[in-house]
Amino acid sequence: MKIYATIRPVSRGAALAVVCALVLPGPASAAASLEVMQELGSGFGKVSPFALAVCGFAIVAIMGVFVVFEIIRSDSKQREKIDIGWQYFAEMAGLKRLTPQETDILRRIVEQGNVSSADMVFDSSFIYEDALEAFLKDNARQLDRDETQYALLRGLRLKMGYAHLPPEVPINSTRQLEEGMPVSLIDGEGSVRKGRVMEVKEKTWTVALESEIPPTVAVGAAVDLSLLRSGDGEYVVRLPIMATRLGQRQIFLPHTRTLERKQLRNWVRIDVNIPCRVTVMARPEGWTKENGGPGVGMVLEGRMLDLSGGGTCARFSSPIPQGCKLSVNFDLPGTSLRGVQSEVMRMTSVLKGNREDFEHNLKFMSMETAAQEKIVRYVFEKQRIDSQMRGPIKID
């Protein structure tokens, strides 16, 4: 009641001043405004500190109630979103024909990977790999005691379509590598060993080398690996060797997600074994005699190891420095290609026994459209035949 008594005079005075402002023009309006200020000032002066505290507490309480209400509403929406995500998760698990064991382990992957909506693991290989990484880290000891769980994870990956991604989707884990992919392995001394991805499991993956495993490629040694993915690009990574199987020339490697995508290929590239002849047309800019290499006009015989509409990898007994311009001659079934202008983009040394050869990545320059179409047709036809005849890799 005391509060009401102190505020009431202010209301009367303020109301009177407002009426005067509406009725009286000019000076009367100014006088009314002054009276309003005086009445308000005198009114607030009569309000007790206790009343102000009560008013402030009431305002804070109202704001607190509003905040709590918003939090509850937000949590309700979040729970509803989570429930919908799990509903879609169950539907997708059914569509993918996951077994109860696969569904259960996938649920654990989602939960331990903190996926915001459970169904998202079916939409993105990146989200799945992130969640799987967290799951493997938290359950490493348990999985090592029961390695059948790794087989279960591999079957799950196959059903979800994350074992073989389309070429337009970059790989982000070595668990997505495909068997048969070409691999170049470089040991600590810089020697290059050729091989292929032989087997990919959820715990490790295996490379089968074309030649014997040298002493420099031993358990614990770190090696650089370059993997070529058809229709996509080149991926490089440095990994330690976990184990070797000398008789079968196999190297076992750990999985990683630190793959570096070096380049995007615009052409499908296939392995070939085609004789070729190159003529050196020009040395690289800034070349001096100390740089070495063949002179202009020199002809070298070699073999092409792979081929695409944009270039080739060719092996010669002599090194040709990077930047050299070449004229390349080679034959394809039913056609001969002469004077294909190329440039050396990269050169690596390859040791085989006591012999050292040199592999050169050549980029085709200013090729006629007709000649390029012949190469592309040959590449796609050979790729089609190889895919029909390709079986599991066998090493005697």
GUMARVEX-601613 format. One record per residue (C-alpha): residue in one letter; z, y, x. Coordinates in nm, 3 decimals, decimal comma, m for minus. Example, Ala and Ser with C-alpha at 12.3 -4.5 7.8 and 13.67 -1.06 7.14 Angstrom:
<rs>
guvo=a&w=0,780&v=m0,450&u=1,230
guvo=s&w=0,714&v=m0,106&u=1,367
</rs>
This chain:
<rs>
guvo=m&w=0,000&v=0,000&u=0,000
guvo=k&w=0,070&v=0,237&u=0,287
guvo=i&w=m0,281&v=0,193&u=0,417
guvo=y&w=m0,427&v=0,272&u=0,079
guvo=a&w=m0,213&v=0,589&u=0,054
guvo=t&w=m0,330&v=0,722&u=0,386
guvo=i&w=m0,698&v=0,654&u=0,328
guvo=r&w=m0,712&v=0,789&u=m0,028
guvo=p&w=m0,697&v=1,166&u=0,067
guvo=v&w=m0,980&v=1,113&u=0,310
guvo=s&w=m1,196&v=0,966&u=0,036
guvo=r&w=m1,124&v=1,252&u=m0,200
guvo=g&w=m1,200&v=1,518&u=0,059
guvo=a&w=m1,511&v=1,346&u=0,180
guvo=a&w=m1,637&v=1,302&u=m0,174
guvo=l&w=m1,575&v=1,671&u=m0,249
guvo=a&w=m1,761&v=1,774&u=0,064
guvo=v&w=m2,058&v=1,554&u=m0,023
guvo=v&w=m2,076&v=1,702&u=m0,374
guvo=c&w=m2,066&v=2,054&u=m0,229
guvo=a&w=m2,343&v=1,965&u=0,017
guvo=l&w=m2,563&v=1,848&u=m0,268
guvo=v&w=m2,491&v=2,140&u=m0,499
guvo=l&w=m2,453&v=2,437&u=m0,263
guvo=p&w=m2,741&v=2,540&u=m0,038
guvo=g&w=m2,739&v=2,664&u=0,324
guvo=p&w=m2,392&v=2,792&u=0,431
guvo=a&w=m2,220&v=2,585&u=0,169
guvo=s&w=m2,375&v=2,274&u=0,320
guvo=a&w=m2,250&v=2,368&u=0,668
guvo=a&w=m1,902&v=2,435&u=0,531
guvo=a&w=m1,903&v=2,099&u=0,356
guvo=s&w=m1,998&v=1,922&u=0,677
guvo=l&w=m1,713&v=2,092&u=0,861
guvo=e&w=m1,473&v=1,990&u=0,586
guvo=v&w=m1,590&v=1,630&u=0,611
guvo=m&w=m1,513&v=1,625&u=0,983
guvo=q&w=m1,172&v=1,778&u=0,930
guvo=e&w=m1,085&v=1,537&u=0,652
guvo=l&w=m1,198&v=1,237&u=0,857
guvo=g&w=m1,004&v=1,353&u=1,161
guvo=s&w=m0,688&v=1,410&u=0,964
guvo=g&w=m0,731&v=1,077&u=0,785
guvo=f&w=m0,762&v=0,870&u=1,105
guvo=g&w=m0,464&v=1,049&u=1,245
guvo=k&w=m0,252&v=0,916&u=0,958
guvo=v&w=m0,363&v=0,548&u=1,008
guvo=s&w=m0,089&v=0,352&u=1,186
guvo=p&w=m0,158&v=0,149&u=1,505
guvo=f&w=m0,056&v=m0,166&u=1,314
guvo=a&w=m0,325&v=m0,100&u=1,053
guvo=l&w=m0,586&v=m0,051&u=1,325
guvo=a&w=m0,477&v=m0,376&u=1,489
guvo=v&w=m0,504&v=m0,562&u=1,160
guvo=c&w=m0,852&v=m0,420&u=1,100
guvo=g&w=m0,963&v=m0,515&u=1,453
guvo=f&w=m0,822&v=m0,864&u=1,417
guvo=a&w=m1,001&v=m0,905&u=1,086
guvo=i&w=m1,334&v=m0,799&u=1,239
guvo=v&w=m1,289&v=m1,035&u=1,535
guvo=a&w=m1,192&v=m1,318&u=1,300
guvo=i&w=m1,501&v=m1,260&u=1,087
guvo=m&w=m1,722&v=m1,261&u=1,397
guvo=g&w=m1,551&v=m1,578&u=1,521
guvo=v&w=m1,610&v=m1,752&u=1,190
guvo=f&w=m1,976&v=m1,648&u=1,205
guvo=v&w=m2,014&v=m1,782&u=1,562
guvo=v&w=m1,848&v=m2,113&u=1,472
guvo=f&w=m2,075&v=m2,143&u=1,170
guvo=e&w=m2,385&v=m2,088&u=1,388
guvo=i&w=m2,266&v=m2,345&u=1,641
guvo=i&w=m2,206&v=m2,602&u=1,369
guvo=r&w=m2,546&v=m2,531&u=1,217
guvo=s&w=m2,716&v=m2,557&u=1,559
guvo=d&w=m2,537&v=m2,884&u=1,636
guvo=s&w=m2,641&v=m3,019&u=1,297
guvo=k&w=m3,006&v=m2,934&u=1,367
guvo=q&w=m2,982&v=m3,088&u=1,714
guvo=r&w=m2,833&v=m3,410&u=1,575
guvo=e&w=m3,106&v=m3,419&u=1,314
guvo=k&w=m3,370&v=m3,378&u=1,586
guvo=i&w=m3,211&v=m3,656&u=1,792
guvo=d&w=m3,202&v=m3,888&u=1,491
guvo=i&w=m3,569&v=m3,820&u=1,417
guvo=g&w=m3,652&v=m3,891&u=1,783
guvo=w&w=m3,482&v=m4,230&u=1,768
guvo=q&w=m3,662&v=m4,309&u=1,442
guvo=y&w=m3,998&v=m4,245&u=1,608
guvo=f&w=m3,874&v=m4,439&u=1,913
guvo=a&w=m3,816&v=m4,746&u=1,693
guvo=e&w=m4,160&v=m4,707&u=1,532
guvo=m&w=m4,336&v=m4,678&u=1,869
guvo=a&w=m4,144&v=m4,976&u=2,009
guvo=g&w=m4,279&v=m5,176&u=1,718
guvo=l&w=m4,635&v=m5,052&u=1,771
guvo=k&w=m4,618&v=m5,139&u=2,141
guvo=r&w=m4,480&v=m5,483&u=2,048
guvo=l&w=m4,178&v=m5,448&u=2,272
guvo=t&w=m3,938&v=m5,742&u=2,273
guvo=p&w=m3,571&v=m5,681&u=2,185
guvo=q&w=m3,487&v=m5,700&u=2,559
guvo=e&w=m3,758&v=m5,447&u=2,646
guvo=t&w=m3,651&v=m5,217&u=2,364
guvo=d&w=m3,288&v=m5,233&u=2,477
guvo=i&w=m3,364&v=m5,153&u=2,841
guvo=l&w=m3,598&v=m4,871&u=2,738
guvo=r&w=m3,319&v=m4,728&u=2,521
guvo=r&w=m3,089&v=m4,733&u=2,824
guvo=i&w=m3,357&v=m4,560&u=3,032
guvo=v&w=m3,384&v=m4,284&u=2,771
guvo=e&w=m3,008&v=m4,238&u=2,748
guvo=q&w=m2,943&v=m4,235&u=3,122
guvo=g&w=m3,247&v=m4,017&u=3,185
guvo=n&w=m3,120&v=m3,752&u=2,939
guvo=v&w=m3,451&v=m3,740&u=2,754
guvo=s&w=m3,419&v=m3,467&u=2,489
guvo=s&w=m3,609&v=m3,667&u=2,226
guvo=a&w=m3,627&v=m4,045&u=2,263
guvo=d&w=m3,987&v=m4,078&u=2,146
guvo=m&w=m4,111&v=m3,856&u=2,431
guvo=v&w=m4,107&v=m4,152&u=2,675
guvo=f&w=m4,409&v=m4,288&u=2,487
guvo=d&w=m4,600&v=m3,960&u=2,520
guvo=s&w=m4,574&v=m3,878&u=2,891
guvo=s&w=m4,578&v=m4,091&u=3,205
guvo=f&w=m4,401&v=m3,807&u=3,388
guvo=i&w=m4,106&v=m3,812&u=3,146
guvo=y&w=m4,087&v=m4,190&u=3,170
guvo=e&w=m4,087&v=m4,185&u=3,552
guvo=d&w=m3,814&v=m3,918&u=3,559
guvo=a&w=m3,595&v=m4,119&u=3,323
guvo=l&w=m3,667&v=m4,445&u=3,507
guvo=e&w=m3,570&v=m4,289&u=3,840
guvo=a&w=m3,228&v=m4,193&u=3,701
guvo=f&w=m3,184&v=m4,538&u=3,547
guvo=l&w=m3,269&v=m4,720&u=3,872
guvo=k&w=m3,032&v=m4,499&u=4,069
guvo=d&w=m2,741&v=m4,566&u=3,833
guvo=n&w=m2,806&v=m4,942&u=3,807
guvo=a&w=m2,931&v=m5,031&u=4,156
guvo=r&w=m2,654&v=m5,281&u=4,235
guvo=q&w=m2,676&v=m5,456&u=3,900
guvo=l&w=m3,056&v=m5,484&u=3,924
guvo=d&w=m3,039&v=m5,622&u=4,278
guvo=r&w=m2,801&v=m5,896&u=4,159
guvo=d&w=m3,038&v=m5,993&u=3,878
guvo=e&w=m3,396&v=m5,925&u=3,988
guvo=t&w=m3,535&v=m6,063&u=3,663
guvo=q&w=m3,461&v=m5,715&u=3,532
guvo=y&w=m3,734&v=m5,580&u=3,762
guvo=a&w=m3,981&v=m5,822&u=3,604
guvo=l&w=m3,867&v=m5,702&u=3,263
guvo=l&w=m3,930&v=m5,341&u=3,369
guvo=r&w=m4,278&v=m5,433&u=3,494
guvo=g&w=m4,368&v=m5,593&u=3,163
guvo=l&w=m4,237&v=m5,284&u=2,985
guvo=r&w=m4,456&v=m5,060&u=3,202
guvo=l&w=m4,765&v=m5,266&u=3,123
guvo=k&w=m4,705&v=m5,252&u=2,749
guvo=m&w=m4,646&v=m4,876&u=2,757
guvo=g&w=m4,972&v=m4,820&u=2,945
guvo=y&w=m4,811&v=m4,664&u=3,253
guvo=a&w=m4,928&v=m4,924&u=3,506
guvo=h&w=m5,293&v=m4,810&u=3,509
guvo=l&w=m5,337&v=m4,442&u=3,428
guvo=p&w=m5,681&v=m4,295&u=3,349
guvo=p&w=m5,847&v=m4,116&u=3,644
guvo=e&w=m5,798&v=m3,772&u=3,486
guvo=v&w=m5,418&v=m3,822&u=3,493
guvo=p&w=m5,276&v=m3,785&u=3,848
guvo=i&w=m5,032&v=m4,053&u=3,958
guvo=n&w=m4,679&v=m3,936&u=4,038
guvo=s&w=m4,520&v=m4,263&u=4,152
guvo=t&w=m4,623&v=m4,554&u=4,373
guvo=r&w=m4,528&v=m4,776&u=4,076
guvo=q&w=m4,851&v=m4,650&u=3,918
guvo=l&w=m5,072&v=m4,773&u=4,203
guvo=e&w=m5,339&v=m5,026&u=4,115
guvo=e&w=m5,401&v=m5,348&u=4,301
guvo=g&w=m5,713&v=m5,331&u=4,516
guvo=m&w=m5,686&v=m4,960&u=4,602
guvo=p&w=m5,809&v=m4,887&u=4,959
guvo=v&w=m5,532&v=m4,792&u=5,202
guvo=s&w=m5,542&v=m4,640&u=5,551
guvo=l&w=m5,221&v=m4,698&u=5,747
guvo=i&w=m5,146&v=m4,486&u=6,054
guvo=d&w=m4,870&v=m4,608&u=6,285
guvo=g&w=m4,650&v=m4,402&u=6,518
guvo=e&w=m4,913&v=m4,412&u=6,794
guvo=g&w=m5,187&v=m4,276&u=6,570
guvo=s&w=m5,379&v=m4,602&u=6,529
guvo=v&w=m5,547&v=m4,649&u=6,191
guvo=r&w=m5,529&v=m4,982&u=6,007
guvo=k&w=m5,737&v=m5,050&u=5,697
guvo=g&w=m5,609&v=m5,248&u=5,403
guvo=r&w=m5,567&v=m5,264&u=5,027
guvo=v&w=m5,286&v=m5,251&u=4,778
guvo=m&w=m5,220&v=m5,618&u=4,710
guvo=e&w=m4,930&v=m5,627&u=4,465
guvo=v&w=m4,720&v=m5,367&u=4,283
guvo=k&w=m4,378&v=m5,459&u=4,149
guvo=e&w=m4,103&v=m5,235&u=4,018
guvo=k&w=m3,889&v=m5,283&u=4,329
guvo=t&w=m4,150&v=m5,285&u=4,608
guvo=w&w=m4,524&v=m5,277&u=4,664
guvo=t&w=m4,739&v=m5,462&u=4,916
guvo=v&w=m5,032&v=m5,371&u=5,139
guvo=a&w=m5,258&v=m5,640&u=5,285
guvo=l&w=m5,419&v=m5,531&u=5,614
guvo=e&w=m5,768&v=m5,632&u=5,719
guvo=s&w=m5,655&v=m5,713&u=6,074
guvo=e&w=m5,342&v=m5,858&u=6,235
guvo=i&w=m5,019&v=m5,660&u=6,207
guvo=p&w=m4,956&v=m5,492&u=6,546
guvo=p&w=m4,609&v=m5,460&u=6,709
guvo=t&w=m4,610&v=m5,087&u=6,623
guvo=v&w=m4,601&v=m5,176&u=6,253
guvo=a&w=m4,258&v=m5,337&u=6,235
guvo=v&w=m3,963&v=m5,341&u=5,997
guvo=g&w=m3,793&v=m5,000&u=5,994
guvo=a&w=m4,090&v=m4,817&u=6,144
guvo=a&w=m4,225&v=m4,519&u=5,950
guvo=v&w=m4,598&v=m4,516&u=5,877
guvo=d&w=m4,834&v=m4,267&u=5,716
guvo=l&w=m5,038&v=m4,405&u=5,428
guvo=s&w=m5,353&v=m4,264&u=5,273
guvo=l&w=m5,458&v=m4,413&u=4,937
guvo=l&w=m5,795&v=m4,351&u=4,775
guvo=r&w=m5,803&v=m4,355&u=4,398
guvo=s&w=m6,148&v=m4,389&u=4,246
guvo=g&w=m6,248&v=m4,092&u=4,034
guvo=d&w=m5,937&v=m3,898&u=4,131
guvo=g&w=m5,852&v=m3,821&u=4,491
guvo=e&w=m5,659&v=m3,904&u=4,805
guvo=y&w=m5,282&v=m3,949&u=4,806
guvo=v&w=m5,076&v=m3,946&u=5,126
guvo=v&w=m4,716&v=m4,044&u=5,185
guvo=r&w=m4,486&v=m4,141&u=5,473
guvo=l&w=m4,271&v=m4,451&u=5,417
guvo=p&w=m4,055&v=m4,694&u=5,617
guvo=i&w=m4,159&v=m5,059&u=5,632
guvo=m&w=m3,914&v=m5,285&u=5,446
guvo=a&w=m4,055&v=m5,622&u=5,550
guvo=t&w=m4,367&v=m5,788&u=5,689
guvo=r&w=m4,536&v=m6,125&u=5,643
guvo=l&w=m4,735&v=m6,173&u=5,962
guvo=g&w=m4,925&v=m6,485&u=5,861
guvo=q&w=m5,068&v=m6,316&u=5,553
guvo=r&w=m5,091&v=m5,969&u=5,712
guvo=q&w=m4,874&v=m5,821&u=5,438
guvo=i&w=m4,650&v=m5,515&u=5,459
guvo=f&w=m4,377&v=m5,448&u=5,201
guvo=l&w=m4,296&v=m5,087&u=5,119
guvo=p&w=m4,040&v=m4,906&u=4,901
guvo=h&w=m4,142&v=m4,700&u=4,602
guvo=t&w=m4,146&v=m4,323&u=4,609
guvo=r&w=m4,239&v=m4,024&u=4,396
guvo=t&w=m4,314&v=m3,796&u=4,690
guvo=l&w=m4,688&v=m3,860&u=4,685
guvo=e&w=m4,900&v=m3,568&u=4,802
guvo=r&w=m5,237&v=m3,528&u=4,636
guvo=k&w=m5,467&v=m3,410&u=4,914
guvo=q&w=m5,795&v=m3,351&u=4,735
guvo=l&w=m5,977&v=m3,399&u=4,408
guvo=r&w=m6,290&v=m3,604&u=4,429
guvo=n&w=m6,581&v=m3,508&u=4,211
guvo=w&w=m6,759&v=m3,837&u=4,275
guvo=v&w=m6,682&v=m4,203&u=4,225
guvo=r&w=m6,655&v=m4,364&u=4,568
guvo=i&w=m6,722&v=m4,731&u=4,645
guvo=d&w=m6,694&v=m4,950&u=4,954
guvo=v&w=m7,024&v=m5,038&u=5,121
guvo=n&w=m7,150&v=m5,187&u=5,446
guvo=i&w=m7,482&v=m5,013&u=5,505
guvo=p&w=m7,648&v=m4,947&u=5,843
guvo=c&w=m7,726&v=m4,582&u=5,908
guvo=r&w=m7,871&v=m4,355&u=6,173
guvo=v&w=m7,769&v=m3,995&u=6,234
guvo=t&w=m7,923&v=m3,719&u=6,439
guvo=v&w=m7,705&v=m3,433&u=6,562
guvo=m&w=m7,863&v=m3,110&u=6,433
guvo=a&w=m7,600&v=m2,852&u=6,536
guvo=r&w=m7,264&v=m2,836&u=6,706
guvo=p&w=m6,962&v=m2,669&u=6,540
guvo=e&w=m6,910&v=m2,296&u=6,583
guvo=g&w=m6,715&v=m2,217&u=6,898
guvo=w&w=m6,815&v=m2,545&u=7,065
guvo=t&w=m6,793&v=m2,563&u=7,445
guvo=k&w=m6,879&v=m2,835&u=7,695
guvo=e&w=m6,509&v=m2,911&u=7,735
guvo=n&w=m6,501&v=m3,019&u=7,370
guvo=g&w=m6,730&v=m3,312&u=7,449
guvo=g&w=m6,930&v=m3,501&u=7,190
guvo=p&w=m7,303&v=m3,574&u=7,157
guvo=g&w=m7,559&v=m3,306&u=7,225
guvo=v&w=m7,806&v=m3,161&u=6,979
guvo=g&w=m8,089&v=m3,405&u=6,910
guvo=m&w=m7,885&v=m3,711&u=7,006
guvo=v&w=m7,929&v=m4,015&u=6,776
guvo=l&w=m7,645&v=m4,255&u=6,695
guvo=e&w=m7,649&v=m4,588&u=6,514
guvo=g&w=m7,358&v=m4,681&u=6,287
guvo=r&w=m7,250&v=m4,823&u=5,955
guvo=m&w=m7,148&v=m4,657&u=5,630
guvo=l&w=m6,812&v=m4,789&u=5,501
guvo=d&w=m6,802&v=m4,612&u=5,166
guvo=l&w=m7,039&v=m4,397&u=4,964
guvo=s&w=m7,040&v=m4,144&u=4,680
guvo=g&w=m7,274&v=m3,881&u=4,546
guvo=g&w=m7,092&v=m3,625&u=4,760
guvo=g&w=m7,050&v=m3,799&u=5,093
guvo=t&w=m6,975&v=m4,108&u=5,297
guvo=c&w=m6,743&v=m4,252&u=5,559
guvo=a&w=m6,944&v=m4,380&u=5,857
guvo=r&w=m6,829&v=m4,561&u=6,171
guvo=f&w=m6,985&v=m4,501&u=6,512
guvo=s&w=m6,902&v=m4,616&u=6,865
guvo=s&w=m6,893&v=m4,253&u=6,984
guvo=p&w=m6,690&v=m3,963&u=6,842
guvo=i&w=m6,872&v=m3,679&u=6,665
guvo=p&w=m6,653&v=m3,365&u=6,651
guvo=q&w=m6,553&v=m3,210&u=6,321
guvo=g&w=m6,797&v=m2,941&u=6,207
guvo=c&w=m7,110&v=m3,102&u=6,356
guvo=k&w=m7,420&v=m3,087&u=6,134
guvo=l&w=m7,605&v=m3,418&u=6,103
guvo=s&w=m7,923&v=m3,560&u=5,954
guvo=v&w=m7,852&v=m3,902&u=5,803
guvo=n&w=m8,097&v=m4,185&u=5,731
guvo=f&w=m8,003&v=m4,497&u=5,533
guvo=d&w=m8,150&v=m4,743&u=5,285
guvo=l&w=m8,042&v=m4,843&u=4,936
guvo=p&w=m8,193&v=m5,126&u=4,732
guvo=g&w=m8,541&v=m5,015&u=4,633
guvo=t&w=m8,527&v=m4,675&u=4,808
guvo=s&w=m8,493&v=m4,511&u=5,148
guvo=l&w=m8,310&v=m4,182&u=5,203
guvo=r&w=m8,420&v=m3,978&u=5,500
guvo=g&w=m8,296&v=m3,652&u=5,646
guvo=v&w=m7,982&v=m3,619&u=5,429
guvo=q&w=m7,809&v=m3,307&u=5,564
guvo=s&w=m7,438&v=m3,371&u=5,627
guvo=e&w=m7,136&v=m3,218&u=5,796
guvo=v&w=m6,849&v=m3,397&u=5,972
guvo=m&w=m6,532&v=m3,311&u=5,780
guvo=r&w=m6,289&v=m3,541&u=5,964
guvo=m&w=m6,291&v=m3,792&u=6,249
guvo=t&w=m6,034&v=m4,067&u=6,322
guvo=s&w=m6,007&v=m4,326&u=6,598
guvo=v&w=m5,994&v=m4,695&u=6,502
guvo=l&w=m5,884&v=m4,970&u=6,743
guvo=k&w=m6,007&v=m5,326&u=6,697
guvo=g&w=m5,890&v=m5,549&u=6,978
guvo=n&w=m6,001&v=m5,382&u=7,302
guvo=r&w=m6,270&v=m5,179&u=7,130
guvo=e&w=m6,234&v=m4,825&u=7,001
guvo=d&w=m6,460&v=m4,702&u=6,723
guvo=f&w=m6,462&v=m4,372&u=6,535
guvo=e&w=m6,475&v=m4,320&u=6,160
guvo=h&w=m6,625&v=m3,997&u=6,028
guvo=n&w=m6,594&v=m3,848&u=5,680
guvo=l&w=m6,932&v=m3,686&u=5,610
guvo=k&w=m7,004&v=m3,440&u=5,334
guvo=f&w=m7,359&v=m3,427&u=5,201
guvo=m&w=m7,504&v=m3,075&u=5,217
guvo=s&w=m7,805&v=m2,934&u=5,025
guvo=m&w=m7,919&v=m3,273&u=4,897
guvo=e&w=m8,217&v=m3,291&u=4,665
guvo=t&w=m8,125&v=m3,375&u=4,307
guvo=a&w=m8,352&v=m3,680&u=4,300
guvo=a&w=m8,189&v=m3,825&u=4,612
guvo=q&w=m7,840&v=m3,761&u=4,476
guvo=e&w=m7,926&v=m3,930&u=4,147
guvo=k&w=m8,041&v=m4,240&u=4,338
guvo=i&w=m7,704&v=m4,258&u=4,515
guvo=v&w=m7,509&v=m4,207&u=4,193
guvo=r&w=m7,706&v=m4,477&u=4,010
guvo=y&w=m7,648&v=m4,719&u=4,298
guvo=v&w=m7,274&v=m4,638&u=4,309
guvo=f&w=m7,221&v=m4,692&u=3,938
guvo=e&w=m7,425&v=m5,012&u=3,931
guvo=k&w=m7,237&v=m5,159&u=4,227
guvo=q&w=m6,906&v=m5,053&u=4,074
guvo=r&w=m7,000&v=m5,231&u=3,751
guvo=i&w=m7,094&v=m5,552&u=3,933
guvo=d&w=m6,783&v=m5,541&u=4,155
guvo=s&w=m6,553&v=m5,494&u=3,855
guvo=q&w=m6,702&v=m5,807&u=3,694
guvo=m&w=m6,675&v=m6,019&u=4,005
guvo=r&w=m6,348&v=m5,886&u=4,146
guvo=g&w=m6,063&v=m6,134&u=4,145
guvo=p&w=m5,721&v=m6,142&u=4,308
guvo=i&w=m5,719&v=m6,068&u=4,681
guvo=k&w=m5,703&v=m6,385&u=4,886
guvo=i&w=m5,623&v=m6,386&u=5,255
guvo=d&w=m5,657&v=m6,706&u=5,456
</rs>
